[in-house]
């Protein structure tokens, strides 16, 4: 895709709707693969998800990849914190 391969000195055109859709689909496939092998942090899967990782990196801008990877880890931490707070809330309610 042209807008991903330009040098940093050139202005990149905005991503089209089709470009974004391809990126999101390849991201979802890669993250499904990571889930399947039990890996949270992208890049720690070794050779398990090579094909889907290649498509993800091919179809998404580097800045998007960085964002999505960080967001994946953050979302999982938030799930854990929410579950923990719900557990604590239940314990407090039982004590009352």
C-alpha positions in Angstrom: 0.0 0.0 0.0 1.5 3.3 -1.1 0.7 5.4 2.0 2.6 3.0 4.3 5.8 2.8 2.3 6.7 6.5 1.8 9.8 8.0 3.3 9.4 10.2 6.4 10.2 13.4 4.4 7.2 12.9 2.0 3.7 13.7 3.0 1.5 10.6 3.2 -2.0 10.7 1.9 -4.8 9.9 4.3 -5.8 6.2 4.5 -8.9 5.3 2.6 -11.8 3.4 4.1 -10.6 0.2 2.4 -7.1 0.7 3.8 -8.4 1.1 7.3 -10.7 -1.9 6.9 -7.8 -4.1 5.6 -5.7 -2.9 8.6 -8.4 -3.7 11.1 -9.1 -7.1 9.6 -5.4 -8.1 9.6 -5.0 -6.7 13.2 -8.0 -8.8 14.3 -6.6 -12.0 12.7 -3.2 -11.4 14.3 -4.7 -10.8 17.7 -6.8 -13.9 17.4 -3.6 -15.9 16.6 -2.0 -14.3 19.7 -5.0 -15.3 21.8 -4.8 -18.8 20.4 -1.2 -19.2 21.5 -1.8 -17.5 24.9 0.4 -14.4 24.2 -0.7 -10.9 25.4 2.1 -8.7 24.2 2.6 -8.6 20.4 6.1 -9.7 19.3 6.5 -12.3 22.0 4.9 -15.2 20.1 8.0 -16.3 18.3 7.2 -17.9 15.0 3.7 -18.9 16.0 1.8 -16.1 14.1 4.3 -15.3 11.4 1.7 -15.2 8.5 -0.8 -13.0 10.3 1.9 -10.7 11.7 3.3 -10.2 8.2 -0.2 -9.2 6.9 -0.7 -6.9 10.0 2.5 -5.1 9.4 1.9 -4.9 5.7 -1.6 -3.5 5.9 -1.2 -1.1 8.8 0.9 2.0 9.4 3.7 1.6 12.0 2.0 4.3 14.2 -1.2 2.3 14.1 0.6 -0.9 14.9 2.2 0.7 17.9 -1.1 2.1 19.1 -3.0 -1.2 18.6 -0.3 -3.2 20.4 -0.2 -0.9 23.4 -4.0 -0.7 23.5 -4.3 -4.5 23.6 -2.1 -4.7 26.7 -3.9 -1.8 28.3 -7.3 -3.3 27.7 -6.3 -6.6 29.3 -5.0 -4.7 32.4 -8.2 -2.8 32.6 -10.2 -6.0 32.5 -8.1 -7.4 35.3 -8.6 -4.2 37.4 -12.3 -4.2 36.7 -12.7 -7.8 37.8 -10.7 -7.1 40.9 -12.8 -4.1 41.9 -16.0 -6.1 41.3 -14.6 -8.8 43.6 -13.8 -6.2 46.3 -17.2 -4.7 46.0 -18.9 -8.0 46.5 -16.8 -8.7 49.6 -17.8 -5.3 51.1 -21.4 -6.0 50.4 -21.2 -9.4 52.1 -19.7 -7.7 55.2 -22.6 -5.2 55.5 
